[in-house]
Structure formats: structure tokens, C-alpha cells
Amino acid sequence: MFGLIANLRNVYEIRSNSEAEYGRADILMIPKTRKYKAAYIIEFRSITDSADAQRKTDDTRMQINEKEYEAVLKNAGVSLDTIRRLAIILLGKKCWSGLRFVPDQKPDFTINTR
């Protein structure tokens, strides 16, 4: 995954396993230009049973908030309303993702079963 994201290094500062407040975020993407305003916190989790997908997505999002990963982005001058918190849950070739745009927003949950 990091290899795919690395292609964006011209417009984002990409940090892998970067220390942030109370833990380490899997991937942080900090915009380098004003043209790309969104910043990303990406956390990955692997599961062994698809029944755990929703719970693991919620747990991962909760971890992002509890560990205050956005502190690094705020210190870099990123506005809170432009931070995207993304949980990616993997089970073999299946992938579930949960994206939260702002802390108060009800989480979206999408399933891709390719």
C-alpha cells in the first residue's frame, strides 16, 4: 500500500509508522501545497472473520481519535476540517474501509468484496 501512496510524494509529505502524540499512525499524509488541502490518517487492520469487519472498523477509528494522531497534522498547519481519518480492514482479498471526515460526523462504512 505504501508503494501506491508513494506516487503522491510530490504533493504530500508521507510518513509511515510516524510517532504521533500517544502512538504510531500507520500512514500520515500531509499536504505540501495549498492545491491539495486534505490530509489523511490511514490505519490498517487484518481480520480472520468477515463478521468482525464493522467492529474492527469502529475500533480502528476510535484508536485514531484516542491516540490523537491528528496532532501531527495540526502542528503542520492542517485545519481539522480537512483531516480524513481512514480505517482499512483486510481479510484476504476483501477490503472494508471506513472514512470519517470530521470528528462529529456519523461514520460512513463501505464494503468492497473484490
Biopython code that builds the backbone (N, CA, C, O; Angstrom):
import numpy as np
from Bio.PDB.StructureBuilder import StructureBuilder

atoms = [
    (1, "MET", "N", (0.825, -1.193, 0.000)),
    (1, "MET", "CA", (0.000, 0.000, 0.000)),
    (1, "MET", "C", (0.867, 1.253, 0.000)),
    (1, "MET", "O", (0.579, 2.220, -0.705)),
    (2, "PHE", "N", (1.933, 1.225, 0.800)),
    (2, "PHE", "CA", (2.787, 2.397, 0.880)),
    (2, "PHE", "C", (3.395, 2.716, -0.488)),
    (2, "PHE", "O", (3.590, 3.884, -0.823)),
    (3, "GLY", "N", (3.693, 1.686, -1.272)),
    (3, "GLY", "CA", (4.240, 1.896, -2.615)),
    (3, "GLY", "C", (3.280, 2.650, -3.510)),
    (3, "GLY", "O", (3.704, 3.495, -4.297)),
    (4, "LEU", "N", (1.981, 2.356, -3.402)),
    (4, "LEU", "CA", (0.984, 3.069, -4.195)),
    (4, "LEU", "C", (0.881, 4.530, -3.777)),
    (4, "LEU", "O", (0.789, 5.426, -4.617)),
    (5, "ILE", "N", (0.898, 4.752, -2.491)),
    (5, "ILE", "CA", (0.786, 6.113, -1.969)),
    (5, "ILE", "C", (2.050, 6.924, -2.253)),
    (5, "ILE", "O", (1.990, 8.147, -2.377)),
    (6, "ALA", "N", (3.192, 6.246, -2.356)),
    (6, "ALA", "CA", (4.462, 6.935, -2.589)),
    (6, "ALA", "C", (4.439, 7.767, -3.870)),
    (6, "ALA", "O", (5.188, 8.736, -3.992)),
    (7, "ASN", "N", (3.590, 7.398, -4.820)),
    (7, "ASN", "CA", (3.471, 8.188, -6.056)),
    (7, "ASN", "C", (2.936, 9.587, -5.799)),
    (7, "ASN", "O", (3.046, 10.459, -6.661)),
    (8, "LEU", "N", (2.364, 9.811, -4.638)),
    (8, "LEU", "CA", (1.812, 11.125, -4.294)),
    (8, "LEU", "C", (2.816, 11.999, -3.543)),
    (8, "LEU", "O", (2.455, 13.077, -3.071)),
    (9, "ARG", "N", (4.044, 11.562, -3.427)),
    (9, "ARG", "CA", (5.021, 12.300, -2.611)),
    (9, "ARG", "C", (5.358, 13.692, -3.142)),
    (9, "ARG", "O", (5.952, 14.497, -2.426)),
    (10, "ASN", "N", (4.988, 13.980, -4.380)),
    (10, "ASN", "CA", (5.204, 15.336, -4.901)),
    (10, "ASN", "C", (4.243, 16.338, -4.280)),
    (10, "ASN", "O", (4.564, 17.521, -4.160)),
    (11, "VAL", "N", (3.060, 15.863, -3.882)),
    (11, "VAL", "CA", (2.056, 16.765, -3.328)),
    (11, "VAL", "C", (1.777, 16.510, -1.847)),
    (11, "VAL", "O", (1.130, 17.327, -1.191)),
    (12, "TYR", "N", (2.262, 15.375, -1.311)),
    (12, "TYR", "CA", (2.072, 15.055, 0.100)),
    (12, "TYR", "C", (3.397, 14.650, 0.736)),
    (12, "TYR", "O", (4.223, 13.980, 0.115)),
    (13, "GLU", "N", (3.581, 15.066, 1.976)),
    (13, "GLU", "CA", (4.646, 14.501, 2.787)),
    (13, "GLU", "C", (4.048, 13.235, 3.382)),
    (13, "GLU", "O", (3.044, 13.293, 4.091)),
    (14, "ILE", "N", (4.655, 12.104, 3.100)),
    (14, "ILE", "CA", (4.092, 10.823, 3.522)),
    (14, "ILE", "C", (4.972, 10.228, 4.611)),
    (14, "ILE", "O", (6.176, 10.044, 4.434)),
    (15, "ARG", "N", (4.346, 9.936, 5.733)),
    (15, "ARG", "CA", (5.063, 9.349, 6.860)),
    (15, "ARG", "C", (4.458, 7.990, 7.186)),
    (15, "ARG", "O", (3.241, 7.857, 7.314)),
    (16, "SER", "N", (5.311, 6.991, 7.320)),
    (16, "SER", "CA", (4.857, 5.647, 7.661)),
    (16, "SER", "C", (5.294, 5.322, 9.083)),
    (16, "SER", "O", (6.448, 5.548, 9.448)),
    (17, "ASN", "N", (4.376, 4.791, 9.885)),
    (17, "ASN", "CA", (4.629, 4.463, 11.294)),
    (17, "ASN", "C", (5.226, 5.645, 12.043)),
    (17, "ASN", "O", (6.151, 5.501, 12.843)),
    (18, "SER", "N", (4.682, 6.791, 11.765)),
    (18, "SER", "CA", (5.150, 8.029, 12.369)),
    (18, "SER", "C", (4.608, 8.185, 13.784)),
    (18, "SER", "O", (3.425, 7.959, 14.038)),
    (19, "GLU", "N", (5.486, 8.571, 14.695)),
    (19, "GLU", "CA", (5.053, 8.785, 16.073)),
    (19, "GLU", "C", (4.168, 10.020, 16.141)),
    (19, "GLU", "O", (4.505, 11.080, 15.613)),
    (20, "ALA", "N", (3.024, 9.858, 16.804)),
    (20, "ALA", "CA", (2.059, 10.948, 16.911)),
    (20, "ALA", "C", (1.415, 10.908, 18.289)),
    (20, "ALA", "O", (0.741, 9.934, 18.624)),
    (21, "GLU", "N", (1.605, 11.918, 19.069)),
    (21, "GLU", "CA", (1.048, 12.047, 20.421)),
    (21, "GLU", "C", (1.198, 10.766, 21.228)),
    (21, "GLU", "O", (2.223, 10.584, 21.885)),
    (22, "TYR", "N", (0.203, 9.861, 21.203)),
    (22, "TYR", "CA", (0.193, 8.693, 22.088)),
    (22, "TYR", "C", (0.359, 7.372, 21.359)),
    (22, "TYR", "O", (-0.021, 6.333, 21.899)),
    (23, "GLY", "N", (0.904, 7.370, 20.169)),
    (23, "GLY", "CA", (1.080, 6.122, 19.439)),
    (23, "GLY", "C", (1.713, 6.373, 18.083)),
    (23, "GLY", "O", (2.286, 7.434, 17.836)),
    (24, "ARG", "N", (1.602, 5.394, 17.218)),
    (24, "ARG", "CA", (2.164, 5.491, 15.871)),
    (24, "ARG", "C", (1.072, 5.251, 14.834)),
    (24, "ARG", "O", (0.423, 4.205, 14.828)),
    (25, "ALA", "N", (0.884, 6.211, 13.981)),
    (25, "ALA", "CA", (-0.089, 6.066, 12.896)),
    (25, "ALA", "C", (0.543, 5.252, 11.775)),
    (25, "ALA", "O", (1.731, 5.416, 11.493)),
    (26, "ASP", "N", (-0.227, 4.378, 11.130)),
    (26, "ASP", "CA", (0.322, 3.577, 10.033)),
    (26, "ASP", "C", (0.809, 4.481, 8.903)),
    (26, "ASP", "O", (1.948, 4.352, 8.452)),
    (27, "ILE", "N", (-0.044, 5.392, 8.446)),
    (27, "ILE", "CA", (0.356, 6.335, 7.396)),
    (27, "ILE", "C", (-0.270, 7.701, 7.685)),
    (27, "ILE", "O", (-1.463, 7.808, 7.970)),
    (28, "LEU", "N", (0.557, 8.734, 7.607)),
    (28, "LEU", "CA", (0.092, 10.124, 7.664)),
    (28, "LEU", "C", (0.450, 10.766, 6.336)),
    (28, "LEU", "O", (1.566, 10.605, 5.841)),
    (29, "MET", "N", (-0.496, 11.492, 5.760)),
    (29, "MET", "CA", (-0.253, 12.217, 4.515)),
    (29, "MET", "C", (-0.537, 13.692, 4.764)),
    (29, "MET", "O", (-1.678, 14.082, 5.015)),
    (30, "ILE", "N", (0.514, 14.508, 4.691)),
    (30, "ILE", "CA", (0.420, 15.937, 4.974)),
    (30, "ILE", "C", (0.570, 16.691, 3.656)),
    (30, "ILE", "O", (1.578, 16.526, 2.969)),
    (31, "PRO", "N", (-0.416, 17.519, 3.288)),
    (31, "PRO", "CA", (-0.326, 18.222, 2.007)),
    (31, "PRO", "C", (0.853, 19.191, 1.972)),
    (31, "PRO", "O", (1.129, 19.895, 2.944)),
    (32, "LYS", "N", (1.545, 19.212, 0.826)),
    (32, "LYS", "CA", (2.683, 20.123, 0.634)),
    (32, "LYS", "C", (2.255, 21.433, -0.026)),
    (32, "LYS", "O", (2.941, 22.448, 0.094)),
    (33, "THR", "N", (1.123, 21.404, -0.718)),
    (33, "THR", "CA", (0.676, 22.598, -1.435)),
    (33, "THR", "C", (-0.742, 22.962, -1.012)),
    (33, "THR", "O", (-1.468, 22.137, -0.456)),
    (34, "ARG", "N", (-1.118, 24.183, -1.278)),
    (34, "ARG", "CA", (-2.476, 24.640, -0.956)),
    (34, "ARG", "C", (-3.509, 24.034, -1.898)),
    (34, "ARG", "O", (-4.699, 24.006, -1.582)),
    (35, "LYS", "N", (-3.065, 23.554, -3.043)),
    (35, "LYS", "CA", (-3.974, 22.950, -4.016)),
    (35, "LYS", "C", (-4.609, 21.672, -3.451)),
    (35, "LYS", "O", (-5.782, 21.394, -3.701)),
    (36, "TYR", "N", (-3.840, 20.912, -2.703)),
    (36, "TYR", "CA", (-4.336, 19.685, -2.069)),
    (36, "TYR", "C", (-4.474, 19.968, -0.587)),
    (36, "TYR", "O", (-3.488, 19.956, 0.150)),
    (37, "LYS", "N", (-5.697, 20.221, -0.152)),
    (37, "LYS", "CA", (-5.923, 20.646, 1.231)),
    (37, "LYS", "C", (-6.147, 19.489, 2.183)),
    (37, "LYS", "O", (-5.852, 19.613, 3.372)),
    (38, "ALA", "N", (-6.660, 18.368, 1.698)),
    (38, "ALA", "CA", (-6.990, 17.242, 2.573)),
    (38, "ALA", "C", (-5.728, 16.553, 3.070)),
    (38, "ALA", "O", (-4.787, 16.319, 2.312)),
    (39, "ALA", "N", (-5.730, 16.234, 4.357)),
    (39, "ALA", "CA", (-4.672, 15.434, 4.967)),
    (39, "ALA", "C", (-5.297, 14.109, 5.373)),
    (39, "ALA", "O", (-6.503, 14.038, 5.612)),
    (40, "TYR", "N", (-4.480, 13.053, 5.451)),
    (40, "TYR", "CA", (-5.018, 11.735, 5.723)),
    (40, "TYR", "C", (-4.290, 11.046, 6.862)),
    (40, "TYR", "O", (-3.067, 11.116, 6.985)),
    (41, "ILE", "N", (-5.088, 10.372, 7.697)),
    (41, "ILE", "CA", (-4.579, 9.436, 8.690)),
    (41, "ILE", "C", (-5.126, 8.082, 8.250)),
    (41, "ILE", "O", (-6.341, 7.899, 8.167)),
    (42, "ILE", "N", (-4.236, 7.136, 7.969)),
    (42, "ILE", "CA", (-4.669, 5.834, 7.484)),
    (42, "ILE", "C", (-4.168, 4.752, 8.438)),
    (42, "ILE", "O", (-2.979, 4.667, 8.741)),
    (43, "GLU", "N", (-5.099, 3.937, 8.896)),
    (43, "GLU", "CA", (-4.784, 2.811, 9.781)),
    (43, "GLU", "C", (-5.261, 1.527, 9.123)),
    (43, "GLU", "O", (-6.366, 1.477, 8.581)),
    (44, "PHE", "N", (-4.436, 0.491, 9.168)),
    (44, "PHE", "CA", (-4.761, -0.814, 8.591)),
    (44, "PHE", "C", (-4.976, -1.837, 9.695)),
    (44, "PHE", "O", (-4.311, -1.798, 10.731)),
    (45, "ARG", "N", (-5.907, -2.748, 9.465)),
    (45, "ARG", "CA", (-6.125, -3.867, 10.373)),
    (45, "ARG", "C", (-6.425, -5.102, 9.542)),
    (45, "ARG", "O", (-7.052, -5.017, 8.487)),
    (46, "SER", "N", (-5.977, -6.235, 10.020)),
    (46, "SER", "CA", (-6.244, -7.510, 9.387)),
    (46, "SER", "C", (-7.194, -8.302, 10.278)),
    (46, "SER", "O", (-7.051, -8.307, 11.501)),
    (47, "ILE", "N", (-8.167, -8.972, 9.658)),
    (47, "ILE", "CA", (-9.115, -9.778, 10.423)),
    (47, "ILE", "C", (-9.151, -11.192, 9.852)),
    (47, "ILE", "O", (-8.679, -11.430, 8.741)),
    (48, "THR", "N", (-9.712, -12.125, 10.614)),
    (48, "THR", "CA", (-9.817, -13.506, 10.161)),
    (48, "THR", "C", (-11.251, -13.927, 9.880)),
    (48, "THR", "O", (-11.484, -15.012, 9.347)),
    (49, "ASP", "N", (-12.221, -13.077, 10.234)),
    (49, "ASP", "CA", (-13.637, -13.383, 10.031)),
    (49, "ASP", "C", (-14.357, -12.111, 9.580)),
    (49, "ASP", "O", (-14.243, -11.071, 10.230)),
    (50, "SER", "N", (-15.091, -12.188, 8.483)),
    (50, "SER", "CA", (-15.767, -11.004, 7.951)),
    (50, "SER", "C", (-16.804, -10.441, 8.916)),
    (50, "SER", "O", (-17.171, -9.271, 8.806)),
    (51, "ALA", "N", (-17.279, -11.240, 9.850)),
    (51, "ALA", "CA", (-18.247, -10.753, 10.838)),
    (51, "ALA", "C", (-17.634, -9.684, 11.738)),
    (51, "ALA", "O", (-18.359, -8.915, 12.370)),
    (52, "ASP", "N", (-16.304, -9.631, 11.801)),
    (52, "ASP", "CA", (-15.613, -8.662, 12.647)),
    (52, "ASP", "C", (-15.353, -7.322, 11.955)),
    (52, "ASP", "O", (-14.824, -6.401, 12.578)),
    (53, "ALA", "N", (-15.716, -7.202, 10.679)),
    (53, "ALA", "CA", (-15.338, -6.020, 9.888)),
    (53, "ALA", "C", (-15.865, -4.714, 10.484)),
    (53, "ALA", "O", (-15.096, -3.770, 10.666)),
    (54, "GLN", "N", (-17.148, -4.646, 10.787)),
    (54, "GLN", "CA", (-17.716, -3.397, 11.315)),
    (54, "GLN", "C", (-17.120, -3.047, 12.677)),
    (54, "GLN", "O", (-16.765, -1.894, 12.922)),
    (55, "ARG", "N", (-17.010, -4.037, 13.561)),
    (55, "ARG", "CA", (-16.453, -3.789, 14.895)),
    (55, "ARG", "C", (-14.999, -3.325, 14.792)),
    (55, "ARG", "O", (-14.591, -2.399, 15.493)),
    (56, "LYS", "N", (-14.222, -3.964, 13.925)),
    (56, "LYS", "CA", (-12.811, -3.601, 13.778)),
    (56, "LYS", "C", (-12.670, -2.210, 13.163)),
    (56, "LYS", "O", (-11.757, -1.464, 13.516)),
    (57, "THR", "N", (-13.568, -1.860, 12.247)),
    (57, "THR", "CA", (-13.552, -0.509, 11.669)),
    (57, "THR", "C", (-13.816, 0.528, 12.754)),
    (57, "THR", "O", (-13.111, 1.533, 12.845)),
    (58, "ASP", "N", (-14.828, 0.283, 13.570)),
    (58, "ASP", "CA", (-15.148, 1.204, 14.662)),
    (58, "ASP", "C", (-13.996, 1.300, 15.665)),
    (58, "ASP", "O", (-13.648, 2.393, 16.114)),
    (59, "ASP", "N", (-13.403, 0.147, 16.017)),
    (59, "ASP", "CA", (-12.273, 0.131, 16.950)),
    (59, "ASP", "C", (-11.084, 0.916, 16.410)),
    (59, "ASP", "O", (-10.412, 1.637, 17.147)),
    (60, "THR", "N", (-10.839, 0.765, 15.120)),
    (60, "THR", "CA", (-9.704, 1.452, 14.496)),
    (60, "THR", "C", (-9.939, 2.957, 14.467)),
    (60, "THR", "O", (-9.021, 3.734, 14.730)),
    (61, "ARG", "N", (-11.169, 3.374, 14.148)),
    (61, "ARG", "CA", (-11.485, 4.802, 14.169)),
    (61, "ARG", "C", (-11.359, 5.367, 15.573)),
    (61, "ARG", "O", (-10.877, 6.484, 15.761)),
    (62, "MET", "N", (-11.795, 4.590, 16.560)),
    (62, "MET", "CA", (-11.692, 5.027, 17.947)),
    (62, "MET", "C", (-10.210, 5.189, 18.340)),
    (62, "MET", "O", (-9.846, 6.130, 19.046)),
    (63, "GLN", "N", (-9.373, 4.267, 17.875)),
    (63, "GLN", "CA", (-7.937, 4.362, 18.158)),
    (63, "GLN", "C", (-7.345, 5.637, 17.574)),
    (63, "GLN", "O", (-6.547, 6.310, 18.225)),
    (64, "ILE", "N", (-7.735, 5.968, 16.351)),
    (64, "ILE", "CA", (-7.232, 7.188, 15.706)),
    (64, "ILE", "C", (-7.550, 8.408, 16.578)),
    (64, "ILE", "O", (-6.706, 9.287, 16.754)),
    (65, "ASN", "N", (-8.759, 8.457, 17.117)),
    (65, "ASN", "CA", (-9.147, 9.589, 17.958)),
    (65, "ASN", "C", (-8.467, 9.550, 19.323)),
    (65, "ASN", "O", (-7.984, 10.577, 19.801)),
    (66, "GLU", "N", (-8.424, 8.377, 19.956)),
    (66, "GLU", "CA", (-7.841, 8.272, 21.296)),
    (66, "GLU", "C", (-6.345, 8.566, 21.307)),
    (66, "GLU", "O", (-5.837, 9.187, 22.241)),
    (67, "LYS", "N", (-5.642, 8.121, 20.272)),
    (67, "LYS", "CA", (-4.193, 8.319, 20.209)),
    (67, "LYS", "C", (-3.823, 9.705, 19.698)),
    (67, "LYS", "O", (-2.644, 10.059, 19.662)),
    (68, "GLU", "N", (-4.816, 10.486, 19.305)),
    (68, "GLU", "CA", (-4.631, 11.867, 18.847)),
    (68, "GLU", "C", (-3.600, 11.985, 17.713)),
    (68, "GLU", "O", (-2.717, 12.843, 17.737)),
    (69, "TYR", "N", (-3.742, 11.099, 16.726)),
    (69, "TYR", "CA", (-2.842, 11.128, 15.571)),
    (69, "TYR", "C", (-2.910, 12.449, 14.815)),
    (69, "TYR", "O", (-1.944, 12.845, 14.162)),
    (70, "GLU", "N", (-4.057, 13.136, 14.902)),
    (70, "GLU", "CA", (-4.197, 14.395, 14.150)),
    (70, "GLU", "C", (-3.312, 15.511, 14.699)),
    (70, "GLU", "O", (-3.162, 16.541, 14.042)),
    (71, "ALA", "N", (-2.722, 15.337, 15.884)),
    (71, "ALA", "CA", (-1.867, 16.377, 16.473)),
    (71, "ALA", "C", (-0.700, 16.718, 15.555)),
    (71, "ALA", "O", (-0.335, 17.887, 15.430)),
    (72, "VAL", "N", (-0.115, 15.722, 14.917)),
    (72, "VAL", "CA", (1.000, 15.969, 13.990)),
    (72, "VAL", "C", (0.526, 16.817, 12.822)),
    (72, "VAL", "O", (1.230, 17.725, 12.379)),
    (73, "LEU", "N", (-0.676, 16.520, 12.322)),
    (73, "LEU", "CA", (-1.216, 17.272, 11.192)),
    (73, "LEU", "C", (-1.558, 18.701, 11.602)),
    (73, "LEU", "O", (-1.294, 19.644, 10.856)),
    (74, "LYS", "N", (-2.147, 18.861, 12.790)),
    (74, "LYS", "CA", (-2.459, 20.216, 13.284)),
    (74, "LYS", "C", (-1.183, 21.026, 13.454)),
    (74, "LYS", "O", (-1.151, 22.209, 13.116)),
    (75, "ASN", "N", (-0.123, 20.396, 13.979)),
    (75, "ASN", "CA", (1.152, 21.101, 14.151)),
    (75, "ASN", "C", (1.771, 21.500, 12.823)),
    (75, "ASN", "O", (2.569, 22.436, 12.763)),
    (76, "ALA", "N", (1.408, 20.797, 11.760)),
    (76, "ALA", "CA", (1.907, 21.125, 10.421)),
    (76, "ALA", "C", (1.041, 22.185, 9.747)),
    (76, "ALA", "O", (1.282, 22.548, 8.595)),
    (77, "GLY", "N", (0.026, 22.683, 10.468)),
    (77, "GLY", "CA", (-0.812, 23.748, 9.930)),
    (77, "GLY", "C", (-2.048, 23.273, 9.202)),
    (77, "GLY", "O", (-2.715, 24.064, 8.535)),
    (78, "VAL", "N", (-2.366, 21.996, 9.316)),
    (78, "VAL", "CA", (-3.550, 21.445, 8.646)),
    (78, "VAL", "C", (-4.786, 21.746, 9.495)),
    (78, "VAL", "O", (-4.780, 21.542, 10.709)),
    (79, "SER", "N", (-5.833, 22.225, 8.852)),
    (79, "SER", "CA", (-7.087, 22.521, 9.531)),
    (79, "SER", "C", (-7.806, 21.213, 9.882)),
    (79, "SER", "O", (-7.804, 20.269, 9.091)),
    (80, "LEU", "N", (-8.418, 21.162, 11.065)),
    (80, "LEU", "CA", (-9.123, 19.952, 11.499)),
    (80, "LEU", "C", (-10.195, 19.503, 10.515)),
    (80, "LEU", "O", (-10.413, 18.303, 10.344)),
    (81, "ASP", "N", (-10.861, 20.442, 9.872)),
    (81, "ASP", "CA", (-11.951, 20.065, 8.965)),
    (81, "ASP", "C", (-11.460, 19.475, 7.649)),
    (81, "ASP", "O", (-12.274, 19.014, 6.848)),
    (82, "THR", "N", (-10.154, 19.477, 7.404)),
    (82, "THR", "CA", (-9.624, 18.872, 6.181)),
    (82, "THR", "C", (-8.927, 17.535, 6.442)),
    (82, "THR", "O", (-8.371, 16.936, 5.522)),
    (83, "ILE", "N", (-8.954, 17.069, 7.682)),
    (83, "ILE", "CA", (-8.311, 15.796, 8.022)),
    (83, "ILE", "C", (-9.287, 14.652, 7.763)),
    (83, "ILE", "O", (-10.407, 14.651, 8.273)),
    (84, "ARG", "N", (-8.852, 13.684, 6.971)),
    (84, "ARG", "CA", (-9.636, 12.486, 6.671)),
    (84, "ARG", "C", (-9.034, 11.337, 7.463)),
    (84, "ARG", "O", (-7.833, 11.080, 7.380)),
    (85, "ARG", "N", (-9.867, 10.650, 8.229)),
    (85, "ARG", "CA", (-9.428, 9.515, 9.047)),
    (85, "ARG", "C", (-9.941, 8.247, 8.379)),
    (85, "ARG", "O", (-11.152, 8.050, 8.274)),
    (86, "LEU", "N", (-9.044, 7.397, 7.930)),
    (86, "LEU", "CA", (-9.421, 6.239, 7.130)),
    (86, "LEU", "C", (-8.971, 4.949, 7.802)),
    (86, "LEU", "O", (-7.790, 4.774, 8.102)),
    (87, "ALA", "N", (-9.922, 4.049, 8.036)),
    (87, "ALA", "CA", (-9.644, 2.711, 8.564)),
    (87, "ALA", "C", (-9.805, 1.728, 7.409)),
    (87, "ALA", "O", (-10.851, 1.692, 6.761)),
    (88, "ILE", "N", (-8.778, 0.941, 7.154)),
    (88, "ILE", "CA", (-8.836, -0.070, 6.099)),
    (88, "ILE", "C", (-8.687, -1.433, 6.752)),
    (88, "ILE", "O", (-7.682, -1.722, 7.401)),
    (89, "ILE", "N", (-9.704, -2.263, 6.571)),
    (89, "ILE", "CA", (-9.758, -3.573, 7.187)),
    (89, "ILE", "C", (-9.590, -4.620, 6.087)),
    (89, "ILE", "O", (-10.288, -4.582, 5.074)),
    (90, "LEU", "N", (-8.663, -5.553, 6.293)),
    (90, "LEU", "CA", (-8.325, -6.531, 5.265)),
    (90, "LEU", "C", (-8.628, -7.955, 5.722)),
    (90, "LEU", "O", (-8.356, -8.333, 6.862)),
    (91, "LEU", "N", (-9.194, -8.730, 4.810)),
    (91, "LEU", "CA", (-9.424, -10.156, 5.014)),
    (91, "LEU", "C", (-9.121, -10.838, 3.686)),
    (91, "LEU", "O", (-9.964, -10.866, 2.789)),
    (92, "GLY", "N", (-7.931, -11.381, 3.563)),
    (92, "GLY", "CA", (-7.523, -11.968, 2.285)),
    (92, "GLY", "C", (-7.574, -10.925, 1.189)),
    (92, "GLY", "O", (-6.900, -9.898, 1.271)),
    (93, "LYS", "N", (-8.377, -11.183, 0.155)),
    (93, "LYS", "CA", (-8.516, -10.225, -0.948)),
    (93, "LYS", "C", (-9.690, -9.271, -0.757)),
    (93, "LYS", "O", (-9.957, -8.433, -1.619)),
    (94, "LYS", "N", (-10.388, -9.395, 0.361)),
    (94, "LYS", "CA", (-11.506, -8.489, 0.654)),
    (94, "LYS", "C", (-10.991, -7.294, 1.441)),
    (94, "LYS", "O", (-10.042, -7.386, 2.220)),
    (95, "CYS", "N", (-11.652, -6.176, 1.207)),
    (95, "CYS", "CA", (-11.236, -4.934, 1.863)),
    (95, "CYS", "C", (-12.464, -4.140, 2.280)),
    (95, "CYS", "O", (-13.366, -3.910, 1.475)),
    (96, "TRP", "N", (-12.496, -3.729, 3.527)),
    (96, "TRP", "CA", (-13.546, -2.846, 4.038)),
    (96, "TRP", "C", (-12.875, -1.533, 4.387)),
    (96, "TRP", "O", (-11.747, -1.509, 4.879)),
    (97, "SER", "N", (-13.569, -0.455, 4.131)),
    (97, "SER", "CA", (-12.990, 0.831, 4.513)),
    (97, "SER", "C", (-14.035, 1.674, 5.215)),
    (97, "SER", "O", (-15.220, 1.642, 4.881)),
    (98, "GLY", "N", (-13.576, 2.415, 6.181)),
    (98, "GLY", "CA", (-14.432, 3.353, 6.882)),
    (98, "GLY", "C", (-13.739, 4.694, 6.872)),
    (98, "GLY", "O", (-12.578, 4.800, 7.267)),
    (99, "LEU", "N", (-14.440, 5.720, 6.424)),
    (99, "LEU", "CA", (-13.851, 7.047, 6.306)),
    (99, "LEU", "C", (-14.664, 8.015, 7.131)),
    (99, "LEU", "O", (-15.891, 8.046, 7.038)),
    (100, "ARG", "N", (-13.991, 8.796, 7.928)),
    (100, "ARG", "CA", (-14.657, 9.827, 8.715)),
    (100, "ARG", "C", (-13.991, 11.156, 8.353)),
    (100, "ARG", "O", (-12.772, 11.300, 8.440)),
    (101, "PHE", "N", (-14.816, 12.122, 7.946)),
    (101, "PHE", "CA", (-14.285, 13.413, 7.537)),
    (101, "PHE", "C", (-14.015, 14.326, 8.720)),
    (101, "PHE", "O", (-12.938, 14.917, 8.803)),
    (102, "VAL", "N", (-14.951, 14.455, 9.623)),
    (102, "VAL", "CA", (-14.760, 15.307, 10.805)),
    (102, "VAL", "C", (-15.173, 14.524, 12.037)),
    (102, "VAL", "O", (-16.001, 13.620, 11.932)),
    (103, "PRO", "N", (-14.616, 14.844, 13.211)),
    (103, "PRO", "CA", (-14.881, 14.044, 14.398)),
    (103, "PRO", "C", (-16.352, 13.839, 14.740)),
    (103, "PRO", "O", (-16.703, 12.770, 15.239)),
    (104, "ASP", "N", (-17.238, 14.820, 14.495)),
    (104, "ASP", "CA", (-18.646, 14.669, 14.898)),
    (104, "ASP", "C", (-19.492, 13.917, 13.876)),
    (104, "ASP", "O", (-20.606, 13.492, 14.183)),
    (105, "GLN", "N", (-18.974, 13.755, 12.678)),
    (105, "GLN", "CA", (-19.780, 13.177, 11.606)),
    (105, "GLN", "C", (-20.010, 11.681, 11.830)),
    (105, "GLN", "O", (-19.109, 10.959, 12.256)),
    (106, "LYS", "N", (-21.225, 11.234, 11.536)),
    (106, "LYS", "CA", (-21.528, 9.809, 11.627)),
    (106, "LYS", "C", (-20.649, 9.076, 10.617)),
    (106, "LYS", "O", (-20.539, 9.511, 9.470)),
    (107, "PRO", "N", (-20.012, 7.955, 11.029)),
    (107, "PRO", "CA", (-19.089, 7.276, 10.123)),
    (107, "PRO", "C", (-19.777, 6.672, 8.910)),
    (107, "PRO", "O", (-20.893, 6.161, 8.999)),
    (108, "ASP", "N", (-19.096, 6.739, 7.785)),
    (108, "ASP", "CA", (-19.539, 6.042, 6.587)),
    (108, "ASP", "C", (-18.894, 4.669, 6.614)),
    (108, "ASP", "O", (-17.799, 4.502, 7.151)),
    (109, "PHE", "N", (-19.561, 3.698, 6.045)),
    (109, "PHE", "CA", (-18.999, 2.352, 6.003)),
    (109, "PHE", "C", (-19.299, 1.765, 4.652)),
    (109, "PHE", "O", (-20.463, 1.662, 4.266)),
    (110, "THR", "N", (-18.273, 1.377, 3.923)),
    (110, "THR", "CA", (-18.472, 0.804, 2.600)),
    (110, "THR", "C", (-17.777, -0.554, 2.550)),
    (110, "THR", "O", (-16.786, -0.788, 3.241)),
    (111, "ILE", "N", (-18.304, -1.419, 1.739)),
    (111, "ILE", "CA", (-17.724, -2.751, 1.603)),
    (111, "ILE", "C", (-17.357, -2.988, 0.143)),
    (111, "ILE", "O", (-18.158, -2.745, -0.759)),
    (112, "ASN", "N", (-16.141, -3.464, -0.074)),
    (112, "ASN", "CA", (-15.693, -3.864, -1.391)),
    (112, "ASN", "C", (-15.294, -5.331, -1.274)),
    (112, "ASN", "O", (-14.370, -5.661, -0.529)),
    (113, "THR", "N", (-15.965, -6.198, -1.985)),
    (113, "THR", "CA", (-15.708, -7.629, -1.830)),
    (113, "THR", "C", (-14.956, -8.211, -3.015)),
    (113, "THR", "O", (-15.095, -9.399, -3.308)),
    (114, "ARG", "N", (-14.188, -7.427, -3.678)),
    (114, "ARG", "CA", (-13.373, -7.947, -4.799)),
    (114, "ARG", "C", (-12.297, -8.860, -4.289)),
    (114, "ARG", "O", (-11.515, -9.391, -5.077)),
]
sb = StructureBuilder()
sb.init_structure("model")
sb.init_model(0)
sb.init_chain("A")
sb.init_seg("    ")
for serial, (resi, resn, name, xyz) in enumerate(atoms, 1):
    if name == "N":
        sb.init_residue(resn, " ", resi, " ")
    sb.init_atom(name, np.array(xyz, "f"), 0.0, 1.0, " ", f" {name:<3s}", serial, name[0])
structure = sb.get_structure()
